[in-house]
Amino acid sequence: MEILIPIATTRAVRKMNTASLALLTGKRVGIVSNGWRSMEAMTPHLSQRLKEKYGASEISLYSVHINKPITDDTLDSIERDCDAVIVGLAN
C-alpha cells in the first residue's frame, strides 16, 4: 500500500534587506497582489495615496499567482527595485 501526503515541502528561507523606514518620502514602493478582486480595486487608490500623501517617488506593481509561491525572479525584482513593499493578498 502507498500512502500519499498532499503537503508541499518547505522552501528555503530567503534573507532580504528588511530595514525599517521612518518615511516613504522619495522611496520606491512595491505592491504585491495575488489578483483577488478587492486588491485589484484597491491598488490604484493605494498607489495614488502613497505618492500624494506619503511622497513615494515610484510605485511598482507585482502580480503573483493566487495558489503558488512568489517566484525567485519576482523576489529579485522587488529586492532590486524597491525600498519598501506592501503585500496585499486581499482574501
N, CA, C and O atoms as a GROMACS GRO file, in nm:
protein
  364
    1MET      N    1   0.083  -0.116   0.000
    1MET     CA    2   0.000   0.000   0.000
    1MET      C    3   0.089   0.124   0.000
    1MET      O    4   0.194   0.128   0.065
    2GLU      N    5   0.045   0.227  -0.075
    2GLU     CA    6   0.117   0.353  -0.081
    2GLU      C    7   0.031   0.461  -0.017
    2GLU      O    8  -0.088   0.474  -0.048
    3ILE      N    9   0.091   0.539   0.073
    3ILE     CA   10   0.020   0.649   0.138
    3ILE      C   11   0.076   0.780   0.084
    3ILE      O   12   0.197   0.804   0.091
    4LEU      N   13  -0.011   0.863   0.031
    4LEU     CA   14   0.030   0.992  -0.024
    4LEU      C   15  -0.006   1.102   0.074
    4LEU      O   16  -0.119   1.108   0.124
    5ILE      N   17   0.088   1.188   0.102
    5ILE     CA   18   0.064   1.300   0.194
    5ILE      C   19   0.070   1.429   0.111
    5ILE      O   20   0.178   1.469   0.067
    6PRO      N   21  -0.044   1.494   0.089
    6PRO     CA   22  -0.050   1.608  -0.002
    6PRO      C   23  -0.010   1.741   0.061
    6PRO      O   24  -0.089   1.834   0.068
    7ILE      N   25   0.115   1.748   0.107
    7ILE     CA   26   0.165   1.876   0.158
    7ILE      C   27   0.292   1.911   0.084
    7ILE      O   28   0.368   1.824   0.041
    8ALA      N   29   0.313   2.040   0.069
    8ALA     CA   30   0.431   2.088  -0.002
    8ALA      C   31   0.554   2.081   0.088
    8ALA      O   32   0.544   2.082   0.211
    9THR      N   33   0.668   2.075   0.024
    9THR     CA   34   0.792   2.081   0.100
    9THR      C   35   0.819   2.226   0.136
    9THR      O   36   0.772   2.318   0.069
   10THR      N   37   0.894   2.247   0.241
   10THR     CA   38   0.927   2.381   0.286
   10THR      C   39   1.030   2.444   0.194
   10THR      O   40   1.130   2.382   0.159
   11ARG      N   41   1.005   2.569   0.154
   11ARG     CA   42   1.101   2.640   0.072
   11ARG      C   43   1.213   2.695   0.159
   11ARG      O   44   1.194   2.722   0.277
   12ALA      N   45   1.328   2.712   0.100
   12ALA     CA   46   1.441   2.771   0.171
   12ALA      C   47   1.407   2.916   0.205
   12ALA      O   48   1.347   2.987   0.124
   13VAL      N   49   1.446   2.958   0.324
   13VAL     CA   50   1.421   3.096   0.365
   13VAL      C   51   1.519   3.187   0.291
   13VAL      O   52   1.639   3.160   0.285
   14ARG      N   53   1.465   3.294   0.236
   14ARG     CA   54   1.549   3.388   0.162
   14ARG      C   55   1.566   3.512   0.247
   14ARG      O   56   1.468   3.576   0.286
   15LYS      N   57   1.688   3.548   0.274
   15LYS     CA   58   1.716   3.666   0.355
   15LYS      C   59   1.724   3.788   0.263
   15LYS      O   60   1.796   3.788   0.163
   16MET      N   61   1.648   3.891   0.300
   16MET     CA   62   1.647   4.015   0.223
   16MET      C   63   1.670   4.129   0.320
   16MET      O   64   1.652   4.114   0.441
   17ASN      N   65   1.707   4.243   0.267
   17ASN     CA   66   1.723   4.362   0.348
   17ASN      C   67   1.586   4.401   0.403
   17ASN      O   68   1.494   4.429   0.326
   18THR      N   69   1.572   4.401   0.534
   18THR     CA   70   1.442   4.430   0.595
   18THR      C   71   1.450   4.550   0.689
   18THR      O   72   1.377   4.556   0.788
   19ALA      N   73   1.536   4.643   0.658
   19ALA     CA   74   1.548   4.761   0.743
   19ALA      C   75   1.418   4.841   0.739
   19ALA      O   76   1.354   4.853   0.635
   20SER      N   77   1.380   4.894   0.855
   20SER     CA   78   1.258   4.974   0.864
   20SER      C   79   1.282   5.113   0.807
   20SER      O   80   1.393   5.166   0.812
   21LEU      N   81   1.175   5.171   0.753
   21LEU     CA   82   1.181   5.306   0.700
   21LEU      C   83   1.099   5.398   0.790
   21LEU      O   84   0.987   5.364   0.828
   22ALA      N   85   1.153   5.514   0.823
   22ALA     CA   86   1.077   5.610   0.903
   22ALA      C   87   0.976   5.684   0.815
   22ALA      O   88   0.866   5.715   0.860
   23LEU      N   89   1.014   5.710   0.692
   23LEU     CA   90   0.928   5.784   0.598
   23LEU      C   91   0.934   5.718   0.460
   23LEU      O   92   1.029   5.646   0.429
   24LEU      N   93   0.832   5.742   0.380
   24LEU     CA   94   0.830   5.691   0.243
   24LEU      C   95   0.867   5.799   0.142
   24LEU      O   96   0.871   5.773   0.022
   25THR      N   97   0.894   5.919   0.189
   25THR     CA   98   0.928   6.030   0.101
   25THR      C   99   1.048   5.994   0.013
   25THR      O  100   1.156   5.960   0.063
   26GLY      N  101   1.027   6.001  -0.119
   26GLY     CA  102   1.134   5.972  -0.214
   26GLY      C  103   1.166   5.824  -0.230
   26GLY      O  104   1.261   5.790  -0.302
   27LYS      N  105   1.091   5.738  -0.167
   27LYS     CA  106   1.120   5.594  -0.173
   27LYS      C  107   1.042   5.525  -0.284
   27LYS      O  108   0.936   5.572  -0.327
   28ARG      N  109   1.097   5.414  -0.330
   28ARG     CA  110   1.032   5.330  -0.432
   28ARG      C  111   0.955   5.221  -0.359
   28ARG      O  112   1.013   5.141  -0.285
   29VAL      N  113   0.823   5.218  -0.381
   29VAL     CA  114   0.737   5.126  -0.309
   29VAL      C  115   0.680   5.023  -0.407
   29VAL      O  116   0.631   5.058  -0.514
   30GLY      N  117   0.686   4.897  -0.369
   30GLY     CA  118   0.626   4.791  -0.447
   30GLY      C  119   0.496   4.746  -0.383
   30GLY      O  120   0.482   4.746  -0.261
   31ILE      N  121   0.401   4.707  -0.467
   31ILE     CA  122   0.275   4.649  -0.419
   31ILE      C  123   0.262   4.512  -0.483
   31ILE      O  124   0.264   4.500  -0.606
   32VAL      N  125   0.249   4.409  -0.399
   32VAL     CA  126   0.235   4.272  -0.446
   32VAL      C  127   0.089   4.230  -0.432
   32VAL      O  128   0.031   4.242  -0.324
   33SER      N  129   0.030   4.182  -0.540
   33SER     CA  130  -0.110   4.141  -0.540
   33SER      C  131  -0.124   4.000  -0.594
   33SER      O  132  -0.056   3.962  -0.690
   34ASN      N  133  -0.212   3.923  -0.532
   34ASN     CA  134  -0.239   3.788  -0.582
   34ASN      C  135  -0.363   3.784  -0.670
   34ASN      O  136  -0.413   3.675  -0.702
   35GLY      N  137  -0.414   3.899  -0.711
   35GLY     CA  138  -0.521   3.903  -0.809
   35GLY      C  139  -0.663   3.899  -0.755
   35GLY      O  140  -0.757   3.899  -0.834
   36TRP      N  141  -0.680   3.895  -0.624
   36TRP     CA  142  -0.816   3.898  -0.570
   36TRP      C  143  -0.880   4.030  -0.610
   36TRP      O  144  -0.813   4.134  -0.615
   37ARG      N  145  -1.008   4.028  -0.638
   37ARG     CA  146  -1.078   4.146  -0.689
   37ARG      C  147  -1.066   4.266  -0.596
   37ARG      O  148  -1.050   4.378  -0.644
   38SER      N  149  -1.074   4.245  -0.466
   38SER     CA  150  -1.066   4.357  -0.375
   38SER      C  151  -0.928   4.424  -0.380
   38SER      O  152  -0.918   4.546  -0.369
   39MET      N  153  -0.824   4.345  -0.396
   39MET     CA  154  -0.689   4.403  -0.406
   39MET      C  155  -0.672   4.476  -0.538
   39MET      O  156  -0.611   4.582  -0.543
   40GLU      N  157  -0.726   4.419  -0.643
   40GLU     CA  158  -0.718   4.484  -0.774
   40GLU      C  159  -0.791   4.618  -0.773
   40GLU      O  160  -0.745   4.714  -0.835
   41ALA      N  161  -0.904   4.625  -0.703
   41ALA     CA  162  -0.979   4.751  -0.694
   41ALA      C  163  -0.908   4.853  -0.606
   41ALA      O  164  -0.916   4.973  -0.630
   42MET      N  165  -0.838   4.806  -0.505
   42MET     CA  166  -0.773   4.894  -0.409
   42MET      C  167  -0.637   4.947  -0.457
   42MET      O  168  -0.597   5.056  -0.417
   43THR      N  169  -0.567   4.873  -0.540
   43THR     CA  170  -0.431   4.907  -0.579
   43THR      C  171  -0.416   5.046  -0.641
   43THR      O  172  -0.324   5.118  -0.603
   44PRO      N  173  -0.502   5.087  -0.735
   44PRO     CA  174  -0.486   5.223  -0.791
   44PRO      C  175  -0.501   5.332  -0.686
   44PRO      O  176  -0.428   5.432  -0.689
   45HIS      N  177  -0.593   5.315  -0.593
   45HIS     CA  178  -0.613   5.414  -0.487
   45HIS      C  179  -0.493   5.416  -0.392
   45HIS      O  180  -0.448   5.523  -0.351
   46LEU      N  181  -0.443   5.299  -0.359
   46LEU     CA  182  -0.327   5.289  -0.272
   46LEU      C  183  -0.205   5.353  -0.338
   46LEU      O  184  -0.130   5.425  -0.273
   47SER      N  185  -0.186   5.327  -0.466
   47SER     CA  186  -0.074   5.385  -0.539
   47SER      C  187  -0.078   5.537  -0.537
   47SER      O  188   0.022   5.603  -0.511
   48GLN      N  189  -0.195   5.592  -0.564
   48GLN     CA  190  -0.213   5.737  -0.565
   48GLN      C  191  -0.187   5.796  -0.427
   48GLN      O  192  -0.119   5.898  -0.414
   49ARG      N  193  -0.240   5.732  -0.325
   49ARG     CA  194  -0.223   5.781  -0.187
   49ARG      C  195  -0.078   5.776  -0.143
   49ARG      O  196  -0.029   5.867  -0.076
   50LEU      N  197  -0.008   5.670  -0.181
   50LEU     CA  198   0.134   5.659  -0.144
   50LEU      C  199   0.215   5.773  -0.203
   50LEU      O  200   0.308   5.824  -0.139
   51LYS      N  201   0.182   5.814  -0.324
   51LYS     CA  202   0.254   5.925  -0.388
   51LYS      C  203   0.211   6.061  -0.331
   51LYS      O  204   0.295   6.142  -0.294
   52GLU      N  205   0.080   6.083  -0.324
   52GLU     CA  206   0.030   6.215  -0.284
   52GLU      C  207   0.047   6.244  -0.135
   52GLU      O  208   0.091   6.353  -0.099
   53LYS      N  209   0.013   6.151  -0.050
   53LYS     CA  210   0.017   6.176   0.094
   53LYS      C  211   0.152   6.143   0.157
   53LYS      O  212   0.197   6.213   0.248
   54TYR      N  213   0.217   6.036   0.108
   54TYR     CA  214   0.339   5.990   0.173
   54TYR      C  215   0.466   6.019   0.094
   54TYR      O  216   0.576   5.989   0.140
   55GLY      N  217   0.453   6.077  -0.025
   55GLY     CA  218   0.568   6.122  -0.101
   55GLY      C  219   0.651   6.014  -0.168
   55GLY      O  220   0.767   6.038  -0.202
   56ALA      N  221   0.595   5.895  -0.188
   56ALA     CA  222   0.669   5.790  -0.258
   56ALA      C  223   0.703   5.838  -0.398
   56ALA      O  224   0.620   5.901  -0.464
   57SER      N  225   0.823   5.810  -0.443
   57SER     CA  226   0.867   5.859  -0.574
   57SER      C  227   0.822   5.768  -0.688
   57SER      O  228   0.803   5.814  -0.801
   58GLU      N  229   0.805   5.640  -0.659
   58GLU     CA  230   0.772   5.543  -0.764
   58GLU      C  231   0.696   5.426  -0.703
   58GLU      O  232   0.727   5.382  -0.593
   59ILE      N  233   0.596   5.377  -0.776
   59ILE     CA  234   0.519   5.262  -0.733
   59ILE      C  235   0.536   5.153  -0.839
   59ILE      O  236   0.512   5.176  -0.957
   60SER      N  237   0.578   5.034  -0.796
   60SER     CA  238   0.590   4.920  -0.886
   60SER      C  239   0.488   4.815  -0.845
   60SER      O  240   0.475   4.783  -0.726
   61LEU      N  241   0.417   4.761  -0.943
   61LEU     CA  242   0.315   4.660  -0.916
   61LEU      C  243   0.367   4.522  -0.954
   61LEU      O  244   0.427   4.504  -1.060
   62TYR      N  245   0.342   4.425  -0.868
   62TYR     CA  246   0.386   4.288  -0.891
   62TYR      C  247   0.266   4.196  -0.873
   62TYR      O  248   0.196   4.203  -0.772
   63SER      N  249   0.242   4.112  -0.970
   63SER     CA  250   0.134   4.015  -0.962
   63SER      C  251   0.192   3.878  -0.933
   63SER      O  252   0.290   3.836  -0.995
   64VAL      N  253   0.130   3.809  -0.838
   64VAL     CA  254   0.173   3.674  -0.806
   64VAL      C  255   0.055   3.580  -0.825
   64VAL      O  256  -0.061   3.622  -0.814
   65HIS      N  257   0.085   3.456  -0.853
   65HIS     CA  258  -0.020   3.355  -0.874
   65HIS      C  259  -0.096   3.334  -0.744
   65HIS      O  260  -0.036   3.330  -0.636
   66ILE      N  261  -0.224   3.319  -0.755
   66ILE     CA  262  -0.309   3.306  -0.637
   66ILE      C  263  -0.282   3.180  -0.555
   66ILE      O  264  -0.307   3.178  -0.435
   67ASN      N  265  -0.231   3.074  -0.618
   67ASN     CA  266  -0.211   2.947  -0.549
   67ASN      C  267  -0.067   2.898  -0.549
   67ASN      O  268  -0.041   2.781  -0.518
   68LYS      N  269   0.025   2.985  -0.583
   68LYS     CA  270   0.165   2.943  -0.588
   68LYS      C  271   0.251   3.044  -0.515
   68LYS      O  272   0.213   3.161  -0.501
   69PRO      N  273   0.366   3.002  -0.468
   69PRO     CA  274   0.456   3.096  -0.401
   69PRO      C  275   0.516   3.196  -0.500
   69PRO      O  276   0.520   3.171  -0.621
   70ILE      N  277   0.560   3.306  -0.448
   70ILE     CA  278   0.623   3.408  -0.531
   70ILE      C  279   0.750   3.350  -0.595
   70ILE      O  280   0.821   3.272  -0.532
   71THR      N  281   0.777   3.388  -0.718
   71THR     CA  282   0.893   3.332  -0.789
   71THR      C  283   1.021   3.404  -0.747
   71THR      O  284   1.018   3.516  -0.698
   72ASP      N  285   1.132   3.337  -0.767
   72ASP     CA  286   1.262   3.399  -0.738
   72ASP      C  287   1.286   3.521  -0.827
   72ASP      O  288   1.346   3.618  -0.782
   73ASP      N  289   1.240   3.516  -0.951
   73ASP     CA  290   1.256   3.631  -1.041
   73ASP      C  291   1.183   3.754  -0.987
   73ASP      O  292   1.235   3.866  -0.991
   74THR      N  293   1.062   3.733  -0.937
   74THR     CA  294   0.985   3.844  -0.880
   74THR      C  295   1.054   3.896  -0.754
   74THR      O  296   1.063   4.017  -0.733
   75LEU      N  297   1.102   3.806  -0.670
   75LEU     CA  298   1.175   3.848  -0.550
   75LEU      C  299   1.299   3.928  -0.586
   75LEU      O  300   1.331   4.027  -0.521
   76ASP      N  301   1.370   3.884  -0.690
   76ASP     CA  302   1.488   3.958  -0.736
   76ASP      C  303   1.450   4.100  -0.779
   76ASP      O  304   1.519   4.196  -0.744
   77SER      N  305   1.341   4.112  -0.854
   77SER     CA  306   1.296   4.244  -0.900
   77SER      C  307   1.259   4.333  -0.782
   77SER      O  308   1.295   4.451  -0.779
   78ILE      N  309   1.188   4.278  -0.686
   78ILE     CA  310   1.148   4.355  -0.568
   78ILE      C  311   1.270   4.402  -0.491
   78ILE      O  312   1.280   4.518  -0.452
   79GLU      N  313   1.363   4.312  -0.469
   79GLU     CA  314   1.484   4.346  -0.394
   79GLU      C  315   1.566   4.454  -0.465
   79GLU      O  316   1.623   4.542  -0.401
   80ARG      N  317   1.571   4.446  -0.596
   80ARG     CA  318   1.650   4.541  -0.676
   80ARG      C  319   1.580   4.677  -0.690
   80ARG      O  320   1.646   4.781  -0.686
   81ASP      N  321   1.447   4.676  -0.705
   81ASP     CA  322   1.376   4.796  -0.746
   81ASP      C  323   1.294   4.866  -0.638
   81ASP      O  324   1.238   4.972  -0.665
   82CYS      N  325   1.287   4.812  -0.518
   82CYS     CA  326   1.200   4.870  -0.416
   82CYS      C  327   1.274   4.897  -0.285
   82CYS      O  328   1.364   4.824  -0.245
   83ASP      N  329   1.233   5.006  -0.220
   83ASP     CA  330   1.282   5.037  -0.086
   83ASP      C  331   1.186   4.983   0.021
   83ASP      O  332   1.227   4.956   0.134
   84ALA      N  333   1.059   4.968  -0.017
   84ALA     CA  334   0.956   4.916   0.073
   84ALA      C  335   0.855   4.838  -0.011
   84ALA      O  336   0.839   4.865  -0.130
   85VAL      N  337   0.787   4.743   0.050
   85VAL     CA  338   0.690   4.661  -0.022
   85VAL      C  339   0.566   4.641   0.065
   85VAL      O  340   0.574   4.619   0.186
   86ILE      N  341   0.450   4.649  -0.001
   86ILE     CA  342   0.323   4.618   0.063
   86ILE      C  343   0.272   4.490  -0.003
   86ILE      O  344   0.255   4.485  -0.125
   87VAL      N  345   0.247   4.388   0.079
   87VAL     CA  346   0.195   4.263   0.026
   87VAL      C  347   0.046   4.261   0.054
   87VAL      O  348   0.004   4.252   0.170
   88GLY      N  349  -0.033   4.270  -0.052
   88GLY     CA  350  -0.178   4.275  -0.037
   88GLY      C  351  -0.243   4.152  -0.094
   88GLY      O  352  -0.257   4.138  -0.216
   89LEU      N  353  -0.284   4.063  -0.007
   89LEU     CA  354  -0.349   3.942  -0.054
   89LEU      C  355  -0.498   3.962  -0.073
   89LEU      O  356  -0.558   3.901  -0.161
   90ALA      N  357  -0.558   4.048   0.008
   90ALA     CA  358  -0.699   4.085  -0.006
   90ALA      C  359  -0.791   3.966  -0.022
   90ALA      O  360  -0.876   3.964  -0.111
   91ASN      N  361  -0.776   3.869   0.062
   91ASN     CA  362  -0.862   3.749   0.054
   91ASN      C  363  -1.002   3.777   0.104
   91ASN      O  364  -1.086   3.687   0.104
   0.00000   0.00000   0.00000
